[in-house]
Amino acid sequence: MGRPQEPDDVANLVSFLASSDADYITGQTILTDGGMVFR
């Protein structure tokens, strides 16, 4: 957290969302900004 975003950060999110672990998630906005919004 608190560092510039890397391609792997987004890849990890995409991998999770494409998995069956995320089958109950619908219509959400998920930020991958490392907490920069809260600064």
PyMOL Python script that loads the backbone (N, CA, C, O; Angstrom):
from pymol import cmd

cmd.read_pdbstr("""\
ATOM      1  N   MET A   1       0.836  -1.181   0.000  1.00  0.00           N
ATOM      2  CA  MET A   1       0.000   0.000   0.000  1.00  0.00           C
ATOM      3  C   MET A   1       0.875   1.237   0.000  1.00  0.00           C
ATOM      4  O   MET A   1       2.007   1.218   0.485  1.00  0.00           O
ATOM      5  N   GLY A   2       0.336   2.310  -0.550  1.00  0.00           N
ATOM      6  CA  GLY A   2       1.046   3.571  -0.566  1.00  0.00           C
ATOM      7  C   GLY A   2       2.166   3.622  -1.587  1.00  0.00           C
ATOM      8  O   GLY A   2       3.086   4.429  -1.457  1.00  0.00           O
ATOM      9  N   ARG A   3       2.101   2.773  -2.598  1.00  0.00           N
ATOM     10  CA  ARG A   3       3.129   2.771  -3.638  1.00  0.00           C
ATOM     11  C   ARG A   3       2.437   2.829  -4.998  1.00  0.00           C
ATOM     12  O   ARG A   3       1.236   2.574  -5.089  1.00  0.00           O
ATOM     13  N   PRO A   4       3.172   3.158  -6.043  1.00  0.00           N
ATOM     14  CA  PRO A   4       2.557   3.157  -7.372  1.00  0.00           C
ATOM     15  C   PRO A   4       2.047   1.761  -7.737  1.00  0.00           C
ATOM     16  O   PRO A   4       2.604   0.746  -7.320  1.00  0.00           O
ATOM     17  N   GLN A   5       0.993   1.743  -8.512  1.00  0.00           N
ATOM     18  CA  GLN A   5       0.381   0.480  -8.917  1.00  0.00           C
ATOM     19  C   GLN A   5       1.268  -0.259  -9.914  1.00  0.00           C
ATOM     20  O   GLN A   5       1.887   0.348 -10.788  1.00  0.00           O
ATOM     21  N   GLU A   6       1.314  -1.558  -9.768  1.00  0.00           N
ATOM     22  CA  GLU A   6       2.057  -2.434 -10.674  1.00  0.00           C
ATOM     23  C   GLU A   6       1.058  -3.290 -11.462  1.00  0.00           C
ATOM     24  O   GLU A   6      -0.047  -3.541 -10.982  1.00  0.00           O
ATOM     25  N   PRO A   7       1.429  -3.733 -12.646  1.00  0.00           N
ATOM     26  CA  PRO A   7       0.523  -4.593 -13.421  1.00  0.00           C
ATOM     27  C   PRO A   7       0.076  -5.842 -12.660  1.00  0.00           C
ATOM     28  O   PRO A   7      -1.056  -6.293 -12.828  1.00  0.00           O
ATOM     29  N   ASP A   8       0.940  -6.393 -11.838  1.00  0.00           N
ATOM     30  CA  ASP A   8       0.560  -7.579 -11.059  1.00  0.00           C
ATOM     31  C   ASP A   8      -0.573  -7.295 -10.084  1.00  0.00           C
ATOM     32  O   ASP A   8      -1.344  -8.198  -9.759  1.00  0.00           O
ATOM     33  N   ASP A   9      -0.689  -6.061  -9.613  1.00  0.00           N
ATOM     34  CA  ASP A   9      -1.775  -5.705  -8.701  1.00  0.00           C
ATOM     35  C   ASP A   9      -3.123  -5.883  -9.392  1.00  0.00           C
ATOM     36  O   ASP A   9      -4.058  -6.434  -8.812  1.00  0.00           O
ATOM     37  N   VAL A  10      -3.216  -5.421 -10.612  1.00  0.00           N
ATOM     38  CA  VAL A  10      -4.457  -5.551 -11.374  1.00  0.00           C
ATOM     39  C   VAL A  10      -4.663  -7.007 -11.777  1.00  0.00           C
ATOM     40  O   VAL A  10      -5.787  -7.509 -11.739  1.00  0.00           O
ATOM     41  N   ALA A  11      -3.592  -7.684 -12.161  1.00  0.00           N
ATOM     42  CA  ALA A  11      -3.702  -9.088 -12.565  1.00  0.00           C
ATOM     43  C   ALA A  11      -4.237  -9.943 -11.423  1.00  0.00           C
ATOM     44  O   ALA A  11      -5.038 -10.850 -11.653  1.00  0.00           O
ATOM     45  N   ASN A  12      -3.806  -9.667 -10.205  1.00  0.00           N
ATOM     46  CA  ASN A  12      -4.304 -10.427  -9.051  1.00  0.00           C
ATOM     47  C   ASN A  12      -5.798 -10.217  -8.859  1.00  0.00           C
ATOM     48  O   ASN A  12      -6.523 -11.165  -8.557  1.00  0.00           O
ATOM     49  N   LEU A  13      -6.263  -8.992  -9.031  1.00  0.00           N
ATOM     50  CA  LEU A  13      -7.694  -8.717  -8.897  1.00  0.00           C
ATOM     51  C   LEU A  13      -8.482  -9.414  -9.996  1.00  0.00           C
ATOM     52  O   LEU A  13      -9.512 -10.032  -9.724  1.00  0.00           O
ATOM     53  N   VAL A  14      -8.012  -9.319 -11.223  1.00  0.00           N
ATOM     54  CA  VAL A  14      -8.700  -9.967 -12.344  1.00  0.00           C
ATOM     55  C   VAL A  14      -8.748 -11.478 -12.135  1.00  0.00           C
ATOM     56  O   VAL A  14      -9.771 -12.111 -12.394  1.00  0.00           O
ATOM     57  N   SER A  15      -7.659 -12.046 -11.674  1.00  0.00           N
ATOM     58  CA  SER A  15      -7.616 -13.486 -11.413  1.00  0.00           C
ATOM     59  C   SER A  15      -8.642 -13.876 -10.353  1.00  0.00           C
ATOM     60  O   SER A  15      -9.339 -14.880 -10.502  1.00  0.00           O
ATOM     61  N   PHE A  16      -8.734 -13.091  -9.293  1.00  0.00           N
ATOM     62  CA  PHE A  16      -9.723 -13.368  -8.250  1.00  0.00           C
ATOM     63  C   PHE A  16     -11.139 -13.252  -8.798  1.00  0.00           C
ATOM     64  O   PHE A  16     -11.972 -14.124  -8.548  1.00  0.00           O
ATOM     65  N   LEU A  17     -11.422 -12.185  -9.541  1.00  0.00           N
ATOM     66  CA  LEU A  17     -12.775 -11.978 -10.048  1.00  0.00           C
ATOM     67  C   LEU A  17     -13.185 -13.053 -11.054  1.00  0.00           C
ATOM     68  O   LEU A  17     -14.370 -13.355 -11.187  1.00  0.00           O
ATOM     69  N   ALA A  18     -12.221 -13.625 -11.754  1.00  0.00           N
ATOM     70  CA  ALA A  18     -12.513 -14.680 -12.720  1.00  0.00           C
ATOM     71  C   ALA A  18     -12.652 -16.049 -12.053  1.00  0.00           C
ATOM     72  O   ALA A  18     -13.071 -17.010 -12.698  1.00  0.00           O
ATOM     73  N   SER A  19     -12.308 -16.144 -10.785  1.00  0.00           N
ATOM     74  CA  SER A  19     -12.366 -17.428 -10.090  1.00  0.00           C
ATOM     75  C   SER A  19     -13.745 -17.658  -9.476  1.00  0.00           C
ATOM     76  O   SER A  19     -14.570 -16.747  -9.393  1.00  0.00           O
ATOM     77  N   SER A  20     -13.967 -18.881  -9.055  1.00  0.00           N
ATOM     78  CA  SER A  20     -15.239 -19.209  -8.400  1.00  0.00           C
ATOM     79  C   SER A  20     -15.338 -18.586  -7.010  1.00  0.00           C
ATOM     80  O   SER A  20     -16.427 -18.539  -6.439  1.00  0.00           O
ATOM     81  N   ASP A  21     -14.228 -18.108  -6.456  1.00  0.00           N
ATOM     82  CA  ASP A  21     -14.262 -17.439  -5.149  1.00  0.00           C
ATOM     83  C   ASP A  21     -15.049 -16.136  -5.197  1.00  0.00           C
ATOM     84  O   ASP A  21     -15.514 -15.653  -4.164  1.00  0.00           O
ATOM     85  N   ALA A  22     -15.200 -15.571  -6.375  1.00  0.00           N
ATOM     86  CA  ALA A  22     -15.893 -14.293  -6.519  1.00  0.00           C
ATOM     87  C   ALA A  22     -17.281 -14.469  -7.127  1.00  0.00           C
ATOM     88  O   ALA A  22     -17.834 -13.521  -7.683  1.00  0.00           O
ATOM     89  N   ASP A  23     -17.845 -15.654  -7.030  1.00  0.00           N
ATOM     90  CA  ASP A  23     -19.118 -15.901  -7.704  1.00  0.00           C
ATOM     91  C   ASP A  23     -20.299 -15.166  -7.083  1.00  0.00           C
ATOM     92  O   ASP A  23     -21.375 -15.146  -7.681  1.00  0.00           O
ATOM     93  N   TYR A  24     -20.143 -14.572  -5.926  1.00  0.00           N
ATOM     94  CA  TYR A  24     -21.239 -13.846  -5.287  1.00  0.00           C
ATOM     95  C   TYR A  24     -21.078 -12.336  -5.427  1.00  0.00           C
ATOM     96  O   TYR A  24     -21.886 -11.580  -4.887  1.00  0.00           O
ATOM     97  N   ILE A  25     -20.055 -11.887  -6.138  1.00  0.00           N
ATOM     98  CA  ILE A  25     -19.804 -10.457  -6.335  1.00  0.00           C
ATOM     99  C   ILE A  25     -20.453 -10.016  -7.641  1.00  0.00           C
ATOM    100  O   ILE A  25     -20.175 -10.579  -8.700  1.00  0.00           O
ATOM    101  N   THR A  26     -21.316  -9.008  -7.563  1.00  0.00           N
ATOM    102  CA  THR A  26     -21.946  -8.457  -8.764  1.00  0.00           C
ATOM    103  C   THR A  26     -22.037  -6.945  -8.642  1.00  0.00           C
ATOM    104  O   THR A  26     -22.283  -6.419  -7.556  1.00  0.00           O
ATOM    105  N   GLY A  27     -21.842  -6.252  -9.744  1.00  0.00           N
ATOM    106  CA  GLY A  27     -22.074  -4.812  -9.813  1.00  0.00           C
ATOM    107  C   GLY A  27     -21.275  -3.969  -8.848  1.00  0.00           C
ATOM    108  O   GLY A  27     -21.810  -3.016  -8.282  1.00  0.00           O
ATOM    109  N   GLN A  28     -20.027  -4.284  -8.645  1.00  0.00           N
ATOM    110  CA  GLN A  28     -19.199  -3.540  -7.702  1.00  0.00           C
ATOM    111  C   GLN A  28     -18.096  -2.780  -8.417  1.00  0.00           C
ATOM    112  O   GLN A  28     -17.610  -3.202  -9.467  1.00  0.00           O
ATOM    113  N   THR A  29     -17.711  -1.664  -7.841  1.00  0.00           N
ATOM    114  CA  THR A  29     -16.524  -0.944  -8.270  1.00  0.00           C
ATOM    115  C   THR A  29     -15.433  -1.265  -7.264  1.00  0.00           C
ATOM    116  O   THR A  29     -15.575  -0.981  -6.075  1.00  0.00           O
ATOM    117  N   ILE A  30     -14.356  -1.850  -7.734  1.00  0.00           N
ATOM    118  CA  ILE A  30     -13.272  -2.252  -6.848  1.00  0.00           C
ATOM    119  C   ILE A  30     -12.036  -1.451  -7.231  1.00  0.00           C
ATOM    120  O   ILE A  30     -11.538  -1.564  -8.351  1.00  0.00           O
ATOM    121  N   LEU A  31     -11.547  -0.648  -6.304  1.00  0.00           N
ATOM    122  CA  LEU A  31     -10.369   0.175  -6.564  1.00  0.00           C
ATOM    123  C   LEU A  31      -9.097  -0.625  -6.316  1.00  0.00           C
ATOM    124  O   LEU A  31      -9.003  -1.382  -5.350  1.00  0.00           O
ATOM    125  N   THR A  32      -8.131  -0.449  -7.192  1.00  0.00           N
ATOM    126  CA  THR A  32      -6.817  -1.073  -7.003  1.00  0.00           C
ATOM    127  C   THR A  32      -5.778   0.034  -7.004  1.00  0.00           C
ATOM    128  O   THR A  32      -4.866   0.055  -7.830  1.00  0.00           O
ATOM    129  N   ASP A  33      -5.935   0.952  -6.065  1.00  0.00           N
ATOM    130  CA  ASP A  33      -5.056   2.130  -6.039  1.00  0.00           C
ATOM    131  C   ASP A  33      -4.096   2.125  -4.855  1.00  0.00           C
ATOM    132  O   ASP A  33      -3.427   3.127  -4.601  1.00  0.00           O
ATOM    133  N   GLY A  34      -4.018   1.022  -4.133  1.00  0.00           N
ATOM    134  CA  GLY A  34      -3.086   0.921  -3.014  1.00  0.00           C
ATOM    135  C   GLY A  34      -3.406   1.855  -1.863  1.00  0.00           C
ATOM    136  O   GLY A  34      -2.516   2.188  -1.081  1.00  0.00           O
ATOM    137  N   GLY A  35      -4.639   2.281  -1.741  1.00  0.00           N
ATOM    138  CA  GLY A  35      -5.042   3.154  -0.649  1.00  0.00           C
ATOM    139  C   GLY A  35      -4.816   4.632  -0.914  1.00  0.00           C
ATOM    140  O   GLY A  35      -4.946   5.440   0.006  1.00  0.00           O
ATOM    141  N   MET A  36      -4.484   5.008  -2.133  1.00  0.00           N
ATOM    142  CA  MET A  36      -4.200   6.410  -2.446  1.00  0.00           C
ATOM    143  C   MET A  36      -5.428   7.310  -2.272  1.00  0.00           C
ATOM    144  O   MET A  36      -5.276   8.508  -2.033  1.00  0.00           O
ATOM    145  N   VAL A  37      -6.638   6.758  -2.387  1.00  0.00           N
ATOM    146  CA  VAL A  37      -7.860   7.546  -2.214  1.00  0.00           C
ATOM    147  C   VAL A  37      -7.945   8.095  -0.799  1.00  0.00           C
ATOM    148  O   VAL A  37      -8.486   9.181  -0.591  1.00  0.00           O
ATOM    149  N   PHE A  38      -7.426   7.372   0.166  1.00  0.00           N
ATOM    150  CA  PHE A  38      -7.532   7.759   1.567  1.00  0.00           C
ATOM    151  C   PHE A  38      -6.446   8.714   2.016  1.00  0.00           C
ATOM    152  O   PHE A  38      -6.437   9.112   3.181  1.00  0.00           O
ATOM    153  N   ARG A  39      -5.546   9.091   1.156  1.00  0.00           N
ATOM    154  CA  ARG A  39      -4.452   9.999   1.529  1.00  0.00           C
ATOM    155  C   ARG A  39      -4.899  11.423   1.487  1.00  0.00           C
ATOM    156  O   ARG A  39      -4.112  12.325   1.771  1.00  0.00           O
TER     157      ARG A  39
END
""", "prot")
cmd.dss("prot")
cmd.show_as("cartoon", "prot")
cmd.util.cbc("prot")
cmd.orient("prot")
